[in-house]
Amino acid sequence: MEILLISVVFLLLMALGVPIGTCLGIAAVVTILQFDLGIGMLGVNFSTGIASFPLLAIPFFVLAGVILEKAGLAATIAHFFELLVGKMVGGLAMVSVFTCMFWGALSGSGPATTAAVGLILLAPMVKHGYDKSFAGATIANSSDLSIILPPSIAFIIYGNITSVSVSALFVAGIIPGLITGAGTVLVAYLISRRRGYKGLEKRGTPKEILIALKQSIWAILTPIIILGGIYAGIFTPTEAAVVAVFYSLFVAIFVYHSISWRDLIRILVDASVTSSVIMFLVVFAGIFTWAASVIGVIDLTANAIIKISPNAVVMIILVNFLLLGLGMILDAISISYLIMPILMPVLAAFGVDPLWYGVIFISALAIGQA
């Protein structure tokens, strides 16, 4: 009865096209009222859901990304990669992948990466003969790498749910993210070669590449400072996000002179809207998870998963197939809050390290969303 109620309400609202955050919230409220869990717990869970120090990193990383986007650094970075690989077969496709990977390491957000890179590279790719669907798919797929590469918002959410160190997750995500990025570059190259997508006519000279490197060096230093500071133990991920904001402001205003103090109001509004959407999901997904936990749905589902197979590898493979499917219809934040509370006792039962599994979990979501 409990599983049926909360599942039917949630799925029915999704089928009606209601935003996912609202679906989670309404399903939670209906469950709370039906089982008399205390409507006052809504306010308690609302405040505790966002009163988390690690979650503070999200709005600051978003703000840093918006500042750098408005400063026009995405175009500067793309120009640098154009000079490096633009002449090769499928050059612009590879430029898109490299730029998305780098921008993802600045903002930690897939949608932000898609918006920033798509704005400057989609039209040039189509102009140079790339099929529009291939160009859009390349940028969208490459942008999903941002949830694997640090500073990933998805890793911050996962760490908040499972109490795993966000810094450790960032470190663990580097190599898988780079390997996935290299695979994406290879696929883009092979498809471009098969379809005859030629490179740019002009090859960048060493002098031009050096000039472009000098122009983009401040942007290149951003992830180095952020991640280097975290790995060196100088500051936490949340503190690193604040450092990223001040560094981005310094670069945009005093180095590139691309934004003024008046532009900050618009930047703050844009960053606030994006952050609000994320935190809206976090709050209502948290309330949904709490309601499901109180009525016993999470324990019941976890025990059912454990009984499916006594083999941890089989369990992980089956869950990964589920994540691939969910990634096609839901965002990473919602999936994390829906699935991880169920998987945590399962991982404990099988003796699986949640840090190690975190990389697998987020990687599976990235593939599903791609």
Secondary structure, DSSP 8 states (H G I E B T S, - for coil): -HHHHHHHHHHHHHHTT--HHHHHHHHHHHHHHHTT--TTHHHHHHHHHH--TGGGHHHHHHHHHHHHHHTTHHHHHHHHHHHHHTTSTTHHHHHHHHHHHHHHHHH--HHHHHHHHHHHHHHHHHHTT--HHHHHHHHHHHHGGGGTSSS-HHHHHHHHHHT--HHHHHHHHHHHHHHHHHHHHHHHHHHHHHHT----SS---HHHHHHHHHHHHHHHHHHHHHHHHHHTTSS-HHHHHHHHHHHHHHIIIIIS--S-TTHHHHHHHHHHHHHHHHHHHHHHHHHHHHHHHHTTHHHHHHHHHHHH-S-HHHHHHHHHHHHHHHHTTS-HHHHHHHHHHHHHHHHHHHT--HHHHHHHHHHHHHHHH-
